[in-house]
Amino acid sequence: MKKIIFALVAVITLGVTVWPESASAAWSGWQNRNGYSIRVYTDATTYTPRATSIDYKAEKKGSSRLYYKAILYKYTNSGLIHTGRVGSGSFTSSTPFKSFSVSSVRREYGTGTYLIKYNLYKNSNWTGYIGSANSNRFYITANI
């Protein structure tokens, strides 16, 4: 009996250490845009009333520099609406973490489903459009 218990504890311990819950659940899949592979990360899939910020970043394969505008959109019955929240910059492999205020977005646009769209460019003057890469959809819940 002790051997069985020991074996079960070993299997459970191994499962927890070797196969932890994936921290990449908030990564989008790789999206190919004109020869570039890009994915977008958000730090959560649901932002509750306790959440203070939507932290996001993008990552790409390769070493060339790209320029981006990251825009927060909300899903509505009429389609996607631009919230006016924009982050911008350039990167070669990964953007730095940037953030949008959850309370500000909730106050102005309400609860619901959102995404972050990265518009990507070859040039610093926002020319040479490559395409857009989207985050997974995420949710902002109501204040309680």
N, C-alpha and C positions, 0 to 999 in steps of 0.2 A: 504494500500500500504506500509506503514511504517513497518507493521508486516511482510510482505512478504520479504522486503529488509533486515530487521533484521534477519529473518530466513535464508535467503541465505548467509548473512555474517557469521552467526553462523555456518552453515554447512561447508562453505569454511574454516573458521578458525579451526574448529574441524578436518577437513580433513588434513589440513597442520600440525596440532600439534599431532594428533593421528596416522596418517598414512604418515609419511614423506617418501620421496624417499629413497629406501633402500641403505644403505651404504655398504651392503654386496655383491654388484653386482660383486665384484672382487674375492669373495671366490669361490673356487671350491666346488663341492659337497663332502660329506663325502665319503671316499674311504676306503674299508676294505682290509687290508693286513695282513694275518696270525694272525687274532685275534685283530688287532689294527685298530681303526677308525681314519683316518687322513684327514685333508683338508688343502689346500694351498691358501694363500692370496697374491695378488699383488695389489698395490695401484691404479692401473688404468687398463683400458682395451685397451687404446690407448695412446701412448707416442708421443707427438707432438714435434716440434723443440724447444719449450720452456721447455720441461721436462728435468730435470737434472739427475734423478736417477730412477731406477726401484726398489722400496722398496717391500720386500717380507718377508713372514714368514709362518710357519706351526703351526698347532694346532692339538692336539690329545686328545682323551678321555682316562681316566685312569691316574695312577700316576707313572708307571714304567718309568725309564730313557731309552731314545733311542738316538742313535748317527746318524748323518746325513751328507750327502754331497748333497748340493743343486747345481744343474748344469743348466746353461742357454743353451737352444737348439734353433736352428732356423729351421723352416720348409723350405724345398727346394723341387724341382722336384724329387730329388733322395732320399728324406726322411729327417729325422731329422739329423742335424749336431751339434756336440758338439762345442761350441764356445770357450772353454777353460776357461770360467768364472765359478768358483766354490767357494761356501761358505760352511763352515763346522762347526760342533759343536755338542752339545748334548742338550736335553731338557726333561722335565717331562710332561709339559702340553702345553707350547707354546714356540717357538723359539723367540729370540729377533728379531727385524727388522734388516735385512741386506739389502745391495743394490748393484746394478751394475750400472755403468755409462752409461747413454743413449747415449751420444755423442761418447764415445769410441766404444760401440757396433755398432752404426750406421756407424761410420768411417770404422771399420774392416769388418763388415758383412752386412751392408746395411739395407735398409728398408725391411719390411715384417712381417711375423707372427712368433712369438716366444712362448716358454713356459719354465717354470722352473720345473725340475724334482727333487724330493727329494728321494735319495736312502737312505734307512733306515736300521740300523744295531742294534743288541742287545749289541754288545761289542765295547769298545773304540778303539780296534785295527782293526776296520772295518770288523769284522767277525760276523757270525750269521745274514746273510742277511735276512731281513724281506720282502722287496718288495719296490716298488717305488710308490710315490704319485705325481700326476701332478697338476700344476696350470691350470687354464683356459688358452686358447690361448689369446695372446695379440699382439698388432700391434705397430710397430715403423714406424712412417711416415717420409717422406723426409724433408730435410731442404729446406726452401723456400728462 
